[in-house]
Amino acid sequence: MDPFSRLVLDANNTMQQNVTDVDLTVKVVVSVSCIVSMMGSLLIIVSFFAWPAVRTDARKIVVYLSVADFIAAASYLHGTIEDFTDNSLACKMQSALSTFANVSSFFWTMSIAVYLYVVIVWGDKDTADGLLCTFHMVNWGIPLSVVIAALASGGLGYDQSLISVGWCWVDLDNNLHLMWILLSGKIWEFLAYVVMPTLFFLMKKRIRDEVGVLSQSSIRREITVAFFAEFAVRQCEIQSRPDRKVVSNF
């Protein structure tokens, strides 16, 4: 082998080794992130059942979000460790489970914003509590419908680790893979990025307005108290004057 060919071969081997090292590093980071996410979700779930005092409807929404996040993190961890290399049944099942949990997580996150908006802006906690049933139908129903439709059309499966880190998501060989990338996660993610900041902005405005009204009322109350206090002091001074006593004696 001539020196130039050997140099090219050594360079290719070095590049391949670097890619392998990076992939391994990313997998370790993703695995640790999944484990931490699972632990955090599990802590929220356990604390909900351990302390009855925190079992409010608002906390229930957080628990359902934690359940979805736990499932998503567990499925991602399994896919990262398994490192699928083909479009097997196990790959499709992992893709279906992670897609369902991930989409559900976005919906439950938006539900928290909607719940707080109804409570703070509308001032109607009863209506907010009544939305819990609707949240269940939407937050579990839409993700399940997406997964069933995607599996039926062959949209979920092996993505050759081009849009993930080892786990399966959308089958890139499917003719509608761009549509399934949107429907199985991205479109709901973008929707959450629009809905949540909008609702939180409206809640912040409502709180600021309420604080302003309370501040004005507090200022008026302080002025009134100060006025009557000053009036009382003046009356005491008048009653204690010597000429006032003389007039009274006369």
N, C-alpha and C positions, 0 to 999 in steps of 0.2 A: 504494500500500500504506500503510495507516494505521500510526502509530508502534507500537501494541501488536503487530500482526502482524510487523512488522520485528524487534521485540525478541524475539519467540518464535522467529523464524527464525534470528536470530543465536545465540540460546542453543542451539538444536538443532545448528547447525553447529559451535559450540564443543564441545559434548558429543561429537559424532561425531569431531572431531579429537582430543580427549583419549583416546577409546577406541582410535583408530588408533595413537596414540603409545604407549599402554600395551601394545597387542598387539605392536607392533614391538619394544618393549623386552623383553618376555617372550620373544619369538622369538630375539632376540639372545642373551639369557641362556641359554636352552635349547640353542641351537646351540653356544655356547661350552662348556657343560657336557657335551654329547655328544662334542665333539672332545677335551676333556680326558679323559673316560672312555675313549674309544677309544685315546688315547695311553697311558694307564695300563695298560689291558688288553694292548695290543701289547707294552709293555715287559716285562710278566710273561711273556708267551709267548716272546718273543725270548730273554730271560735263561734260560729253561728249556732251550732248545735250544743256547744258547751255552756253558753251563757244565754238563758232565755230572755234576759233584759234587752238584748240587741236584735231580737227577732221581729223587726219592723218590716213593713212592705218595702221601704227603700233599701234596707239591708238584704232583703230577698233578691232584689234585682242584681245586687253586687254578687250574691252567692251564685246565681244562675250564670252570670258572666264568668265567674271563677270556674264553674264546671266546664263551660265551653273552652276557656283558656287551658284548663288542665288536659282536656282531651286533645286539643290541638298540639300542645307542647309534647304530650306523650307520643302522638303519632309522628310528629317531626323527629323526635328522638329515635324512635324505632326506624324510620326511614334513613336517618343519618348513619346509624350503626349498621343497618342491613346493607346499605349502599347498593340499591337495586341496579341491575345492568340490563334488564329486559322488561318487556311489557307483560309480566306475569300476573296471575290472579291476585297474589299477595300485594303486588305493586298497586293494582287498581283499588283494592280494598283500603290500603293505606291512604291512597289519594282521595278516595271517597270520604273516609273518616276525617282526615285533616281539612278537606274542603268544607265539609258540613260544619265542623267546629269553628273554623276560621270565619266563615260567613256569619254564623250565629253570634260569634263574639263581636263582630262589627255592629250587628243589630242590637245586642244587649247594651253595648256602649252608648249607642244613640238613644236607647230607651231611658238610660239614666238621665241624659240631658232633657228628654221630653218630660220625664217625671218631675224633675226639678223646675222646669219651666212652668208647668201647670201649678205647682205648689207656690212658687215665688211670684210669678207674673199674674196668674189668674187668682191666686189666693184660695184655691179650692183643693184641699188635700183629699177630700172624699172622691172627687173625680179622678185624681191622680192614682189613688189606691184602686179604683175601679178599672184602670187601664191595664192592670196586671194580667188579666185573662187575655186581652188583646195582644199584649206583648208576647205571651206564650204562643199564640197562634201564628203570629208573624215571625217571631224570632226563631222558632223551630220549624215552622211550616215552609217558609221560603227557602232556607238552606236545604231542607230535605227535597223539595221540588227540583231545585237546581242540580243536586247530586243525582237524583233519579234520571232526569233528562240527560245529563252529561254521560252517565254510564250507558244509557240506552243508545246514544249516538256515538259512543266510542270516544268521547271527548277527554276522559280521564285516563291516565296511565303514565308510561315512562316518558320523561322529558329529557332524557340524556344528560341530566344534571346541568343543562344550559340555563335554566331559570330557577334552579333550586340547588341545594347542597346535599345531594345523595338521595333525598326522598322523591317520591313520585308526585306529580301534580297534573299537568295537562299533557296529553299525548300530542307532541309536535308534528306527528305524521298525519294527524287529523286535518281535513281540509278547513274545518271551522275552529282551529285551535285559538285564533285571536279572539273570537267571540267567547270561547270558553274561558280564556284567561280573564276576560272582563267579568263574565257572569259568575265565575267561581272565586272571585275575590276582589279584583281591582275596582270594578264599578261601585261596589259597596264601600270600599275603602275611600274612594273619591267622594261618595255621597256623605260619608261620616265626616270627612274634612270640611264639607260645606255646612252640614246641619248643625254640628256641635258648636263651632265658633259663632254661628248666627244666633243660636239659642242662648249661649252664654253671654253674648253681647247684649241681648235683650234683657237677660236677667240682671246683668251688671247695671244697665240703665235704670231698671226698675228699682233696684236697691239704692242707687245713687239718688233717684228722685225721692224715695221714701226717707232716706237720711236727710235730704235737704228740707223736706217738710217738717220732720221731727226737729231739726235744728232751728228752723224758724219758730216753731211752736215753743221750743225751749227758750229761745231768746225773748219772745213776747212774755212768757211766764216770768222770766227773771226780771224783765223791766217792770212788770206789774208788781211783783213782790218788792222790788227796790222802791217803787213809788209809794206803796202803802207803808213800808218801813220808814221812809223819809217823812211821810205825813205824820206817823205816830211819834217820831222823834220831835218834830216841830210842835205837836200838841203838848208833849211833855215839857218842852222848853217854855211854851206860853203859860202853862199852868204853874210853872215854878218861878215866874218873874215876880219881883216884889210889888210892882205896880198892880199886878193882877190881884194880889192879896189885899192891897189897900182898897181897891174897888170892891172886892167881895165883902170886906169888913164894913165899908160904908153902906 
